[in-house]
C-alpha cells in the first residue's frame, strides 16, 4: 500500500492555494475543474507521488465555509529548523497558533499553524531533514 494524499474541503480555492504555496512553501502540482459536478481540485505538495504524499484541496462550488467538527486533528509536516520556519510563515502573514517548544511529556519540538479555513498544521522539527527542506 502507498499513502497518496489527504483531502481538505476549502471555502476559497485560490486563497488556500496561495496559503499553501506562499506561506507553507508547497508547490501546486495540478488542478482539475469539474464544472458539471460543481467542484474544483488542486493538488499540492513538497514533491509528488509516489515519493511524497500530496494535499488535495477540494472546493465545492457555492460552499464558502465548513464546520471542521471535533474529529479532525491536524496535518503534520517535518521541518529542519522549526524556529526559522515559523519566522518565515509569520513573515508571510501565516498564523502561528502554538509557538515552537517541546510536546507535553516529551522532548520533540513542535509548533502549530492554522490555515485560512481553520485547519491545524503541526510542524515537527526533524534533525534528519536538510535546511532547504523546511
N, C-alpha and C positions, 0 to 999 in steps of 0.2 A: 504494500500500500504506500501511497505517497500523499502527503498533505499538500493540497493545491492552493486553496485560498480561503479567506474569511470574507463574508459579505456583510456590509452595513447599509442600511437604508438611510438616505440623506435627503434633507429638505431642499437644498440648492446644490446641484451637481458642480457647477463651476466654482462656487465658494469652497466646497470640500476638496476639489482638485487643487485649487490654489493653496489651501492649508497643507495638504499632504505633500505637495511638491515644493512650495516655497518655505514653509515652516519646518516640516519634518524631513525634507530632503529626498523624498521619493521621486521616482520617475513615472510619468504617465506612460504606460506600456501600450494600451489600446483602448478604444471606445467602441461601443455598439449602440446604435439607435434602433429602437423598435416602436415607431410611431403608431402602428396598428394595434399594438398591445399596450400602448401608453406608458412605456418606460425607457430609460436610457441607462447604460452601464459604462463605468470607467474602471479599468484595472490599473493598479499602481503597485510599485514595489521598489526594493533596493536591488533587484535582479528579477529574472523571470523564471517560471517553471522550466525545468524541474529543479534547478539549483536553489531557488528560494520560493517560498510561498508568496502569494500575491494578496493584495487587498482589493476586493471588488466593492465599488460604490454603486448602489442602485438608487436611481431617482424615479419614483412612480409619479408620473405627470399629474399635477394638481394637488399633490400632498407636500406641504411645506414643513410639517412637524410630526415627530413620532414620540410616543411615550416609550422611554427606554425600559421601563419595568424594573423589577428587583432581581431578575435572574442574570442580567448582563454584568460581567465583571470588568474586564479590560483586555486590550491587546498588549502584548509585551514586545519590546524592541531592545535588543542588546546594543550598547554603545561603548566605545573605548574610553571616553572621558566624559563622565556624566555632568560635571560642572560646566565644562566648555559647551557641551550640547545644550544644557539648559540656558546658558547665556545666549547662545545662538538662537534658540527658539524664542526667548524673551525679546531679543533684538528684532525678530521678525514678527512681533506682536502676538506670539503664541502665549497661551495661558498655562503657566506652571502652577499646578494646584497642590503639589507637595514638593517642597524643596529637597534636594539630594541629601540623603542620610541613610543610616543603616535601617534595614527592615526590623520591625519589632521582634525581639527574641533572637536576632541573628546579626551577622556582620556583612551581608550582601548590601551593597549601596544601590538604592532605588530612588526614583523621583516619579511624579505623575504630571501629565499634560492632559488638557481637555480639548477636544476638537470642537468646531463650531456647532455641531449637533448635540454636544454633551457627552460624547463617548470618551471614556477614560483610556489613556495610553500610558502604560508603565514603561519607564526607562530603567534598564538594569545594566549596571557597569560590568563589563566583561573584559577581563585583562587580556584574553587571547585575541581580541579584535585589534586591528591596526587603527591608528588615529584617523585615517581617511575614511573609515567605515562609519563614523559617528553621524 
